[in-house]
Amino acid sequence: MTTREIFDTMDYGPAPEGATEALDWIATRGPAFGHFIDGGFTRPGETFATRNPATGRELAQITQGTAADVDAAVAAASRAFPKWAKLSCHARAKYLYALARLLQKHARLFAVLETLDNGKPIREARDIDVPLAQRHFYHHAGLAQLRDAEMPGMEPVGVCGQVIPWNFPLLMLAWKIAPALAAGNTVVLKPAEYTSLTALLFAQICQEAGLPKGVVNIVTGDGRTGEAIVTHPGTAKIAFTGSTAVGRRIREQTAGMGKSLTLELGGKSPYIVFDDADLDSAIEGLVDAIWFNQGQVCCAGSRLLVQEGIAEDFYARLKARMAKLRVGDPLDKCIDVGALVDPVQHQAITRMVDANTEGETWRAPVALPETGCFYPPTLITGLSPAAPLMQEEIFGPVLVATTFRTPAEAVELANNTRYGLAATVWTENLNLALDVAPKLAAGVVWVNATNLFDAAAPFGGVRESGFGREGGWEGLSAYLKPSAKRAALKPVVPFPEPATPDAPGLDRTAKMYVGGKQARPDGGYSRPVWSKRGKLLGHAGIGNRKDIRNAVEAARGASGWAKATAHNRAQVLYYIGENLSARAGEFAARIRDLTGCTAARAEAEVEASIDRLFTYGAWADKMDGRVANVPIRGVALAMREPVGVIGALAPDDAPLLGAVSLMAPAIAMGNRVVLVPSAAYPLAATDLYQVLDTSDVPGGVVNIVTGDPQELGATLAAHLDVEALWSFAGGVDAAKLEAASAGNLKRTWVNRSAPDWFGADAEGRPFLEQATEVKTIWVPYGE
């Protein structure tokens, strides 16, 4: 194209980026690559090809990791862990700073290598991926420096197994490795088989930075290698980013192994455009939302919801903009849309779109290269909310759209998905934006912007988009655990029926407590509860799955509790404490009879329960979010929200205090609870519902179902309308509970040890953090 032609057409000429240095690096270091284990590169083993998706040409040969390779990497990380964990915070911070500086020094090499291996436009790799990776290491150098001062009583978890996807190979590596090292852990990371080259280049700069041997280990390979890392007994934590199907499988595989787990999974993110939005800006944002990285983004704004009155105009403008998108060689700096990562991904997208029979499919009339994995930007309008393409993640440059009339309908449509990763809201009315954003089931909401990320702002999903956060203090905490030592949980056997029972003439039977009312057990069975001296204290119902069903339905119906002010929730908790105090003697006598403890011990448990209720009344309006310090003209609000419905299995060793210690933080933060009391001493908790009845607790906020915690816990774990499961019950099978939770990927807090329920570590932030989810709302400002 001549200069005159450029001026006549106002079109862009080619601006190719040279690939010589990147190809020379491959040739020098390879072209066959081994793993990076214990500070050095291994000899290549059995290999497979990694190819440039824009041309189909082979770039290098990558070693397929075996179980033996993973064993070697975990062993190296285990040897390195004690010394690395004992380094001063400042010493670890210096290493992270060195890695950040080396990422800057090799920035162009990383960008070109990423584009060759992944197919994304060089502009995106150069201007987004690589700078954000640098930012993560710089930011986490600071978090490493401050860790002990800001997070006392915490320690690193150990060897972290990390599995990352192919859509952001270097950036996902930074998201995983930086917080793990900052916290004091060592790492075994597997990059995606399609895109391993920048991870291997990162291994080289680990050597250049003088990182101690074994602190970072990189094992390449396919899903078999990842599975070996996930299931390895030597890994204490697993961090995974990828598809929901694989995330569910990982939850099942790690069930009962005691591993910490964070999952950042798929999404079907809504992109909501109201009729007062700046439409041209919204369209430019939409280009970034769905055609950035060819739509191969877990938080891509792939579901367009546009207000009905402007839909026709918006679609027309959008099609005009799509027609101007440039698709081609990713190394051309004038290209908007590059190549899909692999022919397999191209085939999957084609198959999904071709199978659609609803609405109108419009493909941008753009020229595609004759070779390579290229797919045209596509818009599909007029789909019903239940259409497969409106529900399933396409993971390609395909936008699906529908319309709405009112803000309430927009929220309903946006939340009509099993996912909950991100959402975008476009409106010039900030009041409307900040009204809608908290109502969206998403871990991140962008207002008048899209795809904003920063190391200081937590990122992650809800529902089947996973759990856990990456970035900021929240992301660092996922790589730490309490340093306090705890005793192992053991089941308590209830007192047996004596040879000569002391039974009163008139028996007292405790019922379930569901929806604010007493309810008989569905199965019609109860069991006697005996004192240590053989006195019949009463009967407790034996709950079943139908009782849990009824309790969960009641909890779902009490959703207004989450909307109550924190001040209101605090007043209710204080009131519960006040009413429990008025009956302290009665409850102490009950605990003494149930457990056989001394009168002083029973009185202390009641007083501690009252104190705990007041503690969480105090916390109810003080568990603040924060404003993340992000480098934009705007704010990123990291807001605390209730998790939803929480199933809680109470401990045996403090039957009243343990139950209160789980119930109180949950309801203080706006959750609703289905509480399964101590199996051995259930009457301490069933007496409590009489206090709840007189304390202005709305029906359904607290529900109590007595029975076998293993059976009832498994039902709660599998229930799709339960968002979290906490277990402090002794003798439950953690593997079965965690495996059952994979159905809707609910958060689980299944403990194998217990705090001293009278101590400081049995209350406060750890419980409040489990009772809340962080939603990050990005609000840019300025003209």
C-alpha positions, 0 to 999 in steps of 0.5 A, spaced: 500 500 500 502 506 497 502 513 502 497 516 497 493 510 497 493 510 505 491 517 505 485 516 499 482 510 503 484 512 510 486 505 512 492 502 516 498 499 512 501 493 515 506 494 521 509 488 522 513 486 528 520 482 527 520 475 530 527 474 529 530 474 536 524 470 539 525 465 534 533 465 535 531 464 542 527 458 541 533 455 536 538 457 542 534 454 548 531 448 544 528 447 539 526 441 544 525 443 551 525 439 557 522 441 564 525 446 569 526 443 576 530 444 582 533 450 578 535 447 572 532 445 565 532 437 564 533 434 558 527 433 553 523 427 554 518 424 550 515 431 546 510 434 542 509 440 537 507 447 539 505 451 533 504 458 531 496 458 530 497 463 525 501 459 520 500 452 523 508 452 523 512 448 528 515 453 533 518 448 538 518 441 541 515 441 548 516 435 553 510 431 556 511 431 563 510 424 567 508 422 574 516 421 575 517 428 573 512 431 577 515 427 583 521 430 582 519 437 581 514 436 588 521 433 591 525 439 589 519 444 591 519 440 598 526 441 599 526 448 598 520 450 602 523 450 609 529 455 607 524 459 603 519 460 608 524 462 613 527 468 609 525 475 612 519 478 608 524 483 605 529 478 602 523 475 599 521 481 596 528 483 593 527 476 589 520 478 587 523 485 585 528 482 581 523 478 577 519 484 575 525 488 573 527 482 569 520 482 566 521 489 564 528 488 561 525 482 556 519 485 555 519 485 547 521 478 547 516 476 552 511 479 548 513 476 541 514 469 544 507 470 547 504 472 540 507 467 536 505 461 541 498 464 542 496 467 536 493 474 540 495 480 537 502 483 538 499 490 541 495 486 546 501 482 548 505 488 548 501 493 551 496 489 556 499 482 558 506 483 559 506 490 563 500 487 567 505 481 569 510 486 571 505 489 575 503 483 579 511 482 581 512 489 583 505 489 587 507 482 590 514 484 592 510 490 596 506 485 599 511 480 601 515 486 604 509 487 609 506 480 610 508 479 617 506 486 619 499 486 616 498 479 616 500 476 623 499 469 625 499 467 618 504 462 615 505 459 608 501 453 606 507 449 603 508 447 596 503 450 591 501 446 585 498 451 579 495 449 573 494 455 568 490 456 561 493 458 554 489 464 553 493 468 557 500 464 558 504 469 562 499 473 565 496 467 568 503 465 571 504 472 574 497 471 577 499 464 580 507 465 582 507 472 585 502 471 590 505 464 592 512 466 592 510 473 596 507 468 602 513 464 602 511 458 598 514 454 593 511 452 586 510 447 581 507 450 575 504 447 569 503 451 563 498 449 558 500 444 552 499 449 547 502 455 550 508 453 554 514 457 551 513 464 555 513 459 562 520 456 559 522 463 558 520 465 565 524 459 568 530 462 565 529 469 568 528 465 575 535 463 574 538 470 572 534 473 578 538 468 582 532 465 585 534 459 590 533 452 587 527 449 587 522 455 589 519 455 582 519 449 578 515 448 571 513 442 568 510 442 561 505 437 558 498 436 557 492 434 562 495 428 565 501 432 567 496 437 571 492 431 574 499 428 577 500 435 580 493 436 582 493 429 586 500 429 588 500 428 596 506 433 596 502 439 594 498 443 599 495 447 595 492 447 588 490 453 584 487 452 577 484 457 572 481 453 566 474 450 564 468 449 569 468 442 567 475 441 569 475 445 575 469 440 577 473 434 576 479 437 580 474 439 586 472 431 586 479 429 585 482 433 591 476 431 596 478 429 602 486 430 601 486 437 605 489 441 600 487 448 600 483 450 593 482 456 589 478 455 582 478 461 577 473 458 572 469 459 566 464 465 565 458 467 560 458 475 562 453 480 561 454 486 558 448 491 559 447 497 555 442 502 558 438 507 553 442 513 556 449 510 555 454 513 550 453 508 545 459 509 541 463 508 547 459 502 549 461 499 542 468 501 543 468 497 550 464 491 547 470 491 542 474 490 548 469 485 551 468 480 546 474 481 541 479 482 545 484 476 545 479 473 539 474 472 545 478 467 548 477 470 555 473 467 561 470 474 563 469 476 556 462 480 555 459 475 551 452 476 552 450 483 550 443 485 554 441 492 550 435 496 552 429 495 547 428 502 545 435 503 543 437 496 540 436 497 533 440 503 533 445 499 537 446 493 533 446 497 526 452 501 529 455 495 532 455 492 525 458 498 522 464 497 527 465 490 526 465 491 519 472 495 520 475 490 525 482 487 522 483 480 522 490 477 520 497 476 522 498 477 530 505 480 529 502 486 525 501 491 530 495 494 526 491 487 527 485 487 531 483 480 532 488 475 531 488 467 531 485 462 535 489 458 539 489 451 535 484 448 530 481 444 536 478 450 538 476 453 531 472 446 530 469 447 537 467 454 536 464 452 529 460 447 531 457 451 537 455 456 532 453 452 526 448 448 531 444 454 533 437 455 530 435 461 533 435 468 532 439 472 526 447 470 525 451 476 522 458 475 520 463 481 519 465 482 512 472 482 513 478 478 510 480 472 513 487 469 512 487 463 507 491 459 512 491 459 520 486 458 525 482 465 524 474 466 525 470 472 523 467 476 528 460 474 529 454 477 532 447 473 534 441 477 535 434 475 538 436 469 542 431 467 548 434 467 555 434 459 555 438 458 548 444 454 548 449 460 546 446 464 551 448 459 557 454 456 554 461 459 554 463 459 546 470 462 548 471 465 541 469 471 537 462 470 538 457 475 541 450 473 543 445 478 544 438 479 547 434 485 549 430 488 556 425 493 558 427 495 565 433 495 570 429 489 574 429 485 567 436 486 566 438 484 572 434 478 572 437 476 565 444 477 567 443 473 573 440 467 569 446 463 568 450 458 572 456 462 572 458 468 575 465 471 573 464 478 571 459 483 568 459 490 565 454 496 566 454 502 561 449 508 563 451 515 564 446 515 570 451 513 576 446 512 581 443 506 576 450 503 575 451 503 583 444 500 584 445 495 579 452 492 580 451 489 587 445 486 584 449 482 579 451 475 581 458 476 579 465 477 582 467 483 578 463 489 575 465 494 570 462 500 570 462 504 563 469 500 562 471 493 561 476 488 562 480 492 567 485 488 571 490 490 576 494 486 581 491 491 587 484 489 585 481 482 587 479 478 581 475 471 581 468 468 581 462 466 584 457 460 582 460 455 577 465 460 575 469 458 581 471 461 588 477 464 591 480 471 589 487 473 585 490 480 586 491 484 592 491 482 600 485 477 598 489 473 593 495 473 598 491 470 603 489 464 599 496 462 600 497 463 607 494 459 613 493 460 621 500 458 624 496 456 631 496 449 632 489 446 633 487 439 636 484 434 631 477 433 631 474 427 634 467 425 634 463 425 641 459 419 643 453 420 646 451 417 653 448 410 652 441 408 655 442 406 662 440 399 665 436 403 669 433 409 666 431 415 670 425 417 665 420 423 667 413 421 666 412 427 661 417 427 656 420 433 652 421 432 645 425 438 641 423 439 634 426 442 628 426 449 627 425 451 620 422 458 617 421 461 624 417 455 626 418 448 630 417 442 625 417 435 626 422 431 623 419 428 616 421 421 617 417 421 624 423 418 628 427 421 634 432 418 639 433 419 646 438 424 649 441 421 656 445 425 661 451 422 664 447 419 670 442 416 666 437 421 666 432 422 660 433 429 658 428 429 652 428 426 645 431 429 638 428 429 631 432 425 626 432 429 620 433 427 613 434 430 606 427 432 606 428 436 612 434 439 609 430 441 603 425 444 607 430 448 611 434 450 605 427 453 601 426 457 608 433 460 607 432 462 600 425 465 602 429 469 607 433 473 602 431 480 605 436 479 610 441 480 606 438 487 604 437 489 611 442 494 614 448 492 618 446 496 623 439 492 623 443 485 623 447 488 629 441 490 633 438 483 632 445 479 634 445 484 641 438 482 642 439 474 641 445 475 646 440 479 651 435 474 651 440 468 652 443 472 658 436 472 661 436 465 661 443 463 662 442 459 668 437 454 664 442 453 659 448 452 663 444 447 667 442 444 660 449 443 658 451 440 665 446 435 664 448 434 657 456 433 657 457 431 664 461 437 665 462 442 671 457 447 673 463 452 672 465 450 665 457 450 663 456 457 666 463 459 662 460 456 655 454 460 656 457 466 658 462 465 652 456 464 647 453 471 649 460 474 649 460 471 642 454 474 640 456 481 642 462 480 638 459 479 632 453 484 633 459 489 633 462 486 627 456 486 623 457 494 621 465 494 621 467 488 616 469 493 611 470 493 604 476 497 601 478 501 595 483 498 591 489 503 589 489 501 582 493 505 577 487 509 573 483 515 574 477 511 578 476 507 583 476 499 584 471 498 590 472 491 593 466 490 597 464 485 602 457 481 600 454 475 604 455 468 601 448 466 601 445 460 604 450 457 608 450 449 611 454 449 618 455 442 622 457 444 629 462 441 633 461 437 639 466 439 644 462 446 646 455 444 643 452 451 645 458 455 644 460 452 637 453 452 634 453 460 636 460 461 633 458 458 626 451 461 626 453 468 629 458 470 624 454 468 618 448 472 620 452 478 622 454 478 614 447 477 611 447 470 610 442 465 612 444 458 615 442 451 616 445 449 622 446 441 624 447 441 631 452 437 635 450 430 634 451 428 641 448 434 645 443 437 640 438 439 645 443 445 647 442 448 640 434 446 640 433 450 646 436 456 642 431 456 637 426 459 643 431 465 644 431 466 636 423 466 637 423 472 642 429 476 638 426 479 632 430 474 628 426 473 621 423 466 619 428 462 615 434 466 617 436 461 622 434 454 621 436 448 625 435 440 623 438 435 628 441 428 626 447 425 623 452 430 621 455 426 615 448 424 612 445 431 613 452 434 611 452 430 605 445 433 603 447 440 604 454 439 600 450 436 594 444 441 594 444 446 588 441 452 592 446 452 598 452 456 597 457 454 602 458 448 607 462 449 613 464 443 618 467 443 625 463 436 626 467 430 628 467 424 625 465 426 618 468 424 612 471 430 609 472 426 602 464 425 601 462 432 603 467 435 598 466 431 593 459 432 593 460 440 593 462 439 586 455 439 583 455 447 584 462 448 586 460 451 592 465 454 597 467 449 603 470 450 609 471 442 612 475 442 618 480 436 620 482 440 627 478 445 631 480 451 635 479 452 642 472 455 642 473 459 648 479 462 645 481 468 640 482 464 634 475 461 634 472 468 632 473 474 628 476 475 621 477 468 619 470 466 620 467 473 617 472 472 611 468 465 610 462 468 611 463 474 605 465 474 598 469 480 595 465 483 589 470 488 585 466 494 582 470 498 577 468 505 576 472 510 572 471 517 572 472 524 569 470 526 562 
